Amino acid sequence: MEKLPLPKTYPRSTLKGKESIRIYGQDFPSSWSDLKVELESARVNLNGEAAKHLERAALILCPNLIFHAWIERIFKAHTEGWSTVSLAGCASSGKTFSVSILALLFWLTNPRERGVVLASTTIDSLKARIWGQLVAIIGECPYELPTQIYHSKPPCILYDKDFPINGIFTAPLIKGKSEETLGNLIGRKYKEGFMVVVDESTDVAPGFIDAKANWEISAPFFQLWALGNSKDQEDPHGQLCTPKNGWGSINPDYDTEWETNQGICLYFDGMRSPALDDLRLVGKLISRRDIDAGLEQYGDTSPKFWRFVRGFWANSTEEQTVVSKALIQKTKADTKVMLSGDMKIPMAALDPGFGGDACILRFGDLVSSTDGGLVVLQFGPIYTLDINVKSSEPVEYQILYQTKAL
């Protein structure tokens, strides 16, 4: 497709022989395109309407884009300046596509002094999802953009090859292999702004959360985005989505966003999809047909229905093998307890490791609390016992002797 120059349709005026663009009660250089005007207006939050200017800029890039409540909330959260924005929601909620547009607009605002990192589990996953979405947006844009796409490993986009730091980069954060990648990203410095977008953040290595403190001082403006279909409250995505006042403070039937300890979480419930009211969005967002199919296949109480249709964390999941987060919260096992000292019964537990695992011994005490006579198991130290399989002493006696010695 032959690309056109960026449009310059905004009204111009001449004052004292000097031509300028006069719009929104402001003068802009006459050489600027409509896109540049909107991006600059968003950058300075002209007339307090930064999100609206971003929306107009997005429509220049994607003339066929249909705006809806969810993408509007994404743009609004960006302009509000939260350091961390978590997106929790159903499948087919447009999270990846919407943030791809936002990331491109953020960088194009000042490509010589801003940087963006798009992260996911693997390079293949990036290409199939957020990187692929961004490249498609550029490819389908009818106008020539100041972007140079490099299909390197990992791929990236630069404004100028002489400015190799200021671009849009990709980073795989696969569990167990992300340390080197994060190390390379931590040292980057940007004069104006830096954005990190972690797609599929339910399944990436959690190290990026710790790296955030360094990134926040790498540029005057920094923003982290964590995207995911809600899976586990203890995975990286769940941690960043945790409400500031605890999970008991929100209700998925009513709440659509809430403050977290690090920023804000936007929640997209498939039962309130914009496609239910705007049929133009069917096929782009989760629709009534998708909801009905989920109900029929999973039932409205199943973990999969809650994850992929409701987009919220189920009370328990099929993947948990010990105890669910809901059970921990129900029994208040994650809260501090005041001990009364009225009762203290020493206890111990042993995993003999006969299957080849380590032999683990742990001590503890059953103690009473001040909370209505609640009995609490207070954990003590953990010991790994040394088992010598070549010894003539039976394993049971080796365990006995070492336990008595402790």
C-alpha angles and dihedrals in degrees: 000000000000110000123228126217113265108274122260102192102132116115118271130206135189121224121178090346094306119116121216141160110260114198138130088018090295136104120231130182110279091231093064122107122230088256093054091049092052095045092049091047089052092047093056093035091238111210088352091286103112093138092052091052090051090051091053090048090051091053090055090054094041110026092181095051114129111212118217139169096274098053090043090056090050092053092044093051090051094052092047087068102235111170091218127029118184121195115205118179155116127295114277094026094130094244096137095042094047095048090046089060091044093050092050092049091047091054096041089056089075111352094176094059106028136072138195130195120197112199136183139146098288141356089253090054091049091052091048094047133015100004090045090049092051094048089049091052090053092045094050095044107109091217134074110255127196092249132124113195116208116194092204127136100293099019122230145174122231134185091208129002088225088065100054095163097053104072146081111286137183128224131185112218100186114168113267095012106061101089095092092045092051090046091057092049098047097069097056120118127195128192096217117006147354129193128187119193118191111194119194087017089168089075107033128098110278094229092099089071090060091045090058093082090059094044091052090065094042094082140012088251124035131170131179121202121196116191128188151129100257108259116150129004089220099053119093093266092048092049092054091046095050109124117246089236096042133265092286090065095070137060120203090211092063113013121084099173140008141180118261130195089264104032136303137326121213113204122204112194114196089216087066097042116154086228089071089070102026111053091191086075095057106118091025099061133023108286140193090269090055092048092050090049090052092049091051095045101040110012122235095274099051121109091236093054090050093048101043102027106026092030091215135116114269118229087248134358137220089237096062113099104180116029132334126245088240091059091049091052093043092055092040090236090147094058131084118259128208110225120219099199092223093119134025122169117179116228139174137196128201135197102195092197094219090158092066099276123122118282105246127193124187130183128205146151135241103225136174122240136210090243102098096302095305112172114223132193105226110201121225134189124320122227131192109213119216110236117193108201091190094057120108087223112096114251091241091058092047088055091046095051095046092047092051089049090058 
